[in-house]
Amino acid sequence: MSLSGERHQLDVGDSFIESGNWENIWVVERIVQPRGVGFPHVVIRHHREKSERRLVSRSTLLDPDRFSPCM
């Protein structure tokens, strides 16, 4: 499943580096649309600590002040 925006596409398996902590790489595990919330979210998991997960809004993950895509 992927979410397409005007400028960004987000897919399961995409990796992002957390700004300010370059050792924290997060991988998109699922894309979800929580009930009662008007915008999509993603479940990300830490690339090394596989049991560590976060639920963040799509816009947060695509915010260059918070995360940067891994190249």
ZADOGU-809046 format. One record per residue (C-alpha): residue in one letter; x, y, z. Coordinates in steps of 0.25 Angstrom, whole numbers. Layout:
// ZADOGU-809046
[rec 'a'; [X; Y; Z]]
...
END
This chain:
// ZADOGU-809046
[rec 'm'; [0; 0; 0]]
[rec 's'; [5; 14; -3]]
[rec 'l'; [0; 28; -1]]
[rec 's'; [2; 38; -12]]
[rec 'g'; [3; 53; -9]]
[rec 'e'; [5; 64; -18]]
[rec 'r'; [20; 64; -16]]
[rec 'h'; [23; 51; -8]]
[rec 'q'; [20; 37; -9]]
[rec 'l'; [21; 28; 3]]
[rec 'd'; [23; 13; 3]]
[rec 'v'; [24; 1; 12]]
[rec 'g'; [39; -1; 14]]
[rec 'd'; [44; 13; 12]]
[rec 's'; [55; 17; 22]]
[rec 'f'; [56; 30; 29]]
[rec 'i'; [67; 36; 38]]
[rec 'e'; [62; 44; 50]]
[rec 's'; [68; 58; 50]]
[rec 'g'; [78; 61; 61]]
[rec 'n'; [81; 46; 63]]
[rec 'w'; [87; 40; 50]]
[rec 'e'; [88; 27; 57]]
[rec 'n'; [73; 25; 57]]
[rec 'i'; [68; 20; 44]]
[rec 'w'; [53; 17; 44]]
[rec 'v'; [46; 8; 34]]
[rec 'v'; [31; 9; 29]]
[rec 'e'; [24; -3; 34]]
[rec 'r'; [10; 0; 31]]
[rec 'i'; [1; 12; 26]]
[rec 'v'; [-11; 14; 34]]
[rec 'q'; [-23; 23; 34]]
[rec 'p'; [-28; 23; 48]]
[rec 'r'; [-43; 24; 50]]
[rec 'g'; [-47; 38; 54]]
[rec 'v'; [-34; 44; 49]]
[rec 'g'; [-35; 52; 36]]
[rec 'f'; [-21; 49; 32]]
[rec 'p'; [-12; 37; 30]]
[rec 'h'; [-2; 32; 39]]
[rec 'v'; [10; 22; 38]]
[rec 'v'; [15; 11; 47]]
[rec 'i'; [30; 12; 47]]
[rec 'r'; [40; 2; 53]]
[rec 'h'; [55; 4; 57]]
[rec 'h'; [64; -2; 48]]
[rec 'r'; [72; -9; 59]]
[rec 'e'; [63; -10; 70]]
[rec 'k'; [51; -17; 63]]
[rec 's'; [42; -17; 75]]
[rec 'e'; [43; -2; 76]]
[rec 'r'; [31; 4; 68]]
[rec 'r'; [25; 18; 67]]
[rec 'l'; [12; 23; 61]]
[rec 'v'; [14; 37; 54]]
[rec 's'; [6; 45; 45]]
[rec 'r'; [10; 44; 30]]
[rec 's'; [13; 59; 30]]
[rec 't'; [22; 58; 42]]
[rec 'l'; [30; 47; 35]]
[rec 'l'; [31; 56; 23]]
[rec 'd'; [35; 68; 31]]
[rec 'p'; [50; 71; 27]]
[rec 'd'; [52; 77; 41]]
[rec 'r'; [48; 63; 47]]
[rec 'f'; [52; 52; 37]]
[rec 's'; [60; 51; 25]]
[rec 'p'; [59; 40; 14]]
[rec 'c'; [70; 30; 14]]
[rec 'm'; [77; 30; 0]]
END
